[in-house]
């Protein structure tokens, strides 16, 4: 059996660079040649030549194509036997999520692990648990920790695309000096690539969330705060310092509550988990009812008919819809996909969100006839970890 590590260690410059890029994209997802060309921005001729060479080397094979009257669309190109495991990690405020799979397996065959609490304990206490979860997931794939070839890491922070470090302000419980990717890399012995969790949710949704190719995707992670990841074609819109898509700090009420970022009336101060839970506590003070202490508990109560919690989520959807209407007018996404704990509320949030989108966005940007779709994440709650796994692989194309 071949070794994925040997392929990923090939130089990213020179004659083998296209072969390496191609095989990495097939590790991300087996696809037809035309789709591989679209995903890699390589010409059809370059893709065809690379696939031919990889086939001759015995590394890939092409499924029999489908089609009628002798006209074949071409089958999916997939890897042959290859040893190696890829890992994605998502560090949330109160969760750790890990996904792992052999490089030859499909994204929907991934081993998933999720544990609470998360980063609210601080990085030093968190890392040993992260490593245990990775080990547990990797062993379930039937391979060993020494077979891990790449790892990606999702964090709920802005990450500078030039340096790979946090862009200020670095809000608690994170500290500016935290280096989670480097620390994890030292323990695992492989490079660890890091990016913002909403960015990676968008990458995963565009790659795995739909059977068809979707150019423009906005992924909204709404939990402790709200972040948006934006894919435009094969480009993840990060901005100069990784601050693109910080919708949580969009000013909604200029005279509103103070925000952690130093702003006032930010979206996070209205629909962030802490704010929603505080509203429930305030409304239910003095009552003997089950008062939620987390957003997940609030969602659970609402789904069980609690009128206060239901109304809080309806209202949150309304404010979120107003904010997303501004986003629609700016970038005109085809899909807006809601992830994070707030997405667990389903229609309790989506219905009012959709109403406000329709009310405030330019009609053409949110019209169903334009194929616009607002939905919850099909990959939830592992979208960010799946995106991290993709990032880990793709980051090797340039290293
Ligand atoms: Zn703010």
Boltz pocket constraint, residues with backbone or C-beta under 6 A from the ligand:
constraints:
  - pocket:
      binder: B
      contacts: [[A, 248], [A, 249], [A, 250], [A, 259], [A, 260], [A, 261], [A, 262], [A, 263], [A, 264], [A, 266], [A, 268]]
      max_distance: 6.0
